[in-house]
């Protein structure tokens, strides 16, 4: 699996607290091992983001991503609280 980080995601990540970044790093590491691990709550989105999916990075942190070629390529698009990314 190849994971690419969008510029927006990188900027949002840099604005997170150190603790929040640790949660995001842990979620992405788990995602690499098992994209459907229960702790990630990987699920499809609806509405205007219907071609995207979301992961939980603990508490109120969410990671929005696009999956291509059956998880051969994953583009991480956004990270932040529920309100910030939806």
DRENTORKE-990626 format. One record per residue (C-alpha): residue in three letters; x, y, z. Coordinates in Angstrom, 3 decimals. Each point is the difference from the previous one (the first is absolute). Layout:
% residues N
NODE/ala/X/Y/Z
...
% end
This chain:
% residues 86
NODE/unk/0.000/0.000/0.000
NODE/unk/1.267/3.443/-0.940
NODE/unk/-1.215/2.918/2.122
NODE/unk/0.216/3.539/-1.367
NODE/unk/-0.689/3.074/2.114
NODE/unk/-1.778/2.941/-1.619
NODE/unk/1.422/3.459/0.672
NODE/unk/-3.138/0.904/1.988
NODE/unk/0.459/-3.046/2.221
NODE/unk/3.630/0.897/0.665
NODE/unk/-0.881/3.566/0.997
NODE/unk/-2.813/-1.136/2.270
NODE/unk/2.269/-2.624/1.596
NODE/unk/2.629/2.635/0.798
NODE/unk/-2.615/2.066/1.870
NODE/unk/-0.970/-2.885/2.291
NODE/unk/1.349/-0.267/3.520
NODE/unk/2.793/-2.481/0.644
NODE/unk/-2.429/-2.400/1.667
NODE/unk/-2.435/0.216/-2.937
NODE/unk/2.847/-0.672/-2.453
NODE/unk/0.919/-3.094/2.004
NODE/unk/-3.593/-1.250/-0.309
NODE/unk/0.027/0.654/-3.756
NODE/unk/3.366/-1.765/-0.392
NODE/unk/-1.286/-3.008/1.940
NODE/unk/-3.186/-0.133/-2.090
NODE/unk/1.959/0.125/-3.259
NODE/unk/2.413/-2.705/1.217
NODE/unk/-2.951/-2.232/0.899
NODE/unk/-1.641/0.845/-3.329
NODE/unk/3.130/-1.217/-1.850
NODE/unk/-0.218/-3.342/1.843
NODE/unk/-3.768/-0.441/-0.207
NODE/unk/-2.155/2.666/-1.719
NODE/unk/-3.123/-1.472/1.584
NODE/unk/1.184/-0.341/3.605
NODE/unk/-2.988/0.612/2.272
NODE/unk/1.747/2.849/1.855
NODE/unk/0.202/2.035/-3.226
NODE/unk/-3.731/-0.124/-0.713
NODE/unk/0.766/0.172/-3.741
NODE/unk/-3.236/0.948/-1.757
NODE/unk/-1.257/1.516/-3.268
NODE/unk/-1.293/3.547/-0.018
NODE/unk/-3.239/1.239/-1.502
NODE/unk/-1.265/3.109/-1.728
NODE/unk/2.551/2.303/-1.587
NODE/unk/2.849/-2.244/1.185
NODE/unk/-1.550/-3.273/-1.171
NODE/unk/3.188/-1.236/-1.734
NODE/unk/2.070/0.400/3.148
NODE/unk/0.463/-1.894/3.244
NODE/unk/0.768/1.009/3.587
NODE/unk/2.082/-1.405/2.843
NODE/unk/-0.101/0.760/3.675
NODE/unk/3.319/1.070/1.499
NODE/unk/-1.340/0.000/3.529
NODE/unk/-2.364/2.300/1.832
NODE/unk/-1.386/2.550/-2.480
NODE/unk/2.821/-0.247/-2.580
NODE/unk/-0.887/-1.202/-3.474
NODE/unk/2.067/-0.752/-3.085
NODE/unk/-1.693/0.319/-3.389
NODE/unk/1.473/-2.001/-2.875
NODE/unk/-0.582/-1.388/-3.477
NODE/unk/0.708/-3.638/-0.782
NODE/unk/1.068/-1.063/-3.499
NODE/unk/0.604/-3.449/-1.516
NODE/unk/-1.213/-1.917/3.063
NODE/unk/2.320/1.770/2.460
NODE/unk/3.053/-0.140/-2.270
NODE/unk/0.034/3.806/0.088
NODE/unk/-1.444/2.071/2.845
NODE/unk/-0.086/3.792/-0.095
NODE/unk/-0.343/1.562/3.445
NODE/unk/-1.962/3.212/-0.552
NODE/unk/-0.794/1.617/3.348
NODE/unk/0.430/-0.363/3.741
NODE/unk/-1.717/1.808/2.827
NODE/unk/-3.023/-0.053/2.245
NODE/unk/-3.330/-1.199/-1.268
NODE/unk/-1.152/3.569/-0.620
NODE/unk/3.203/0.985/-1.799
NODE/unk/0.060/-2.785/-2.576
NODE/unk/-3.688/-0.502/-0.796
% end
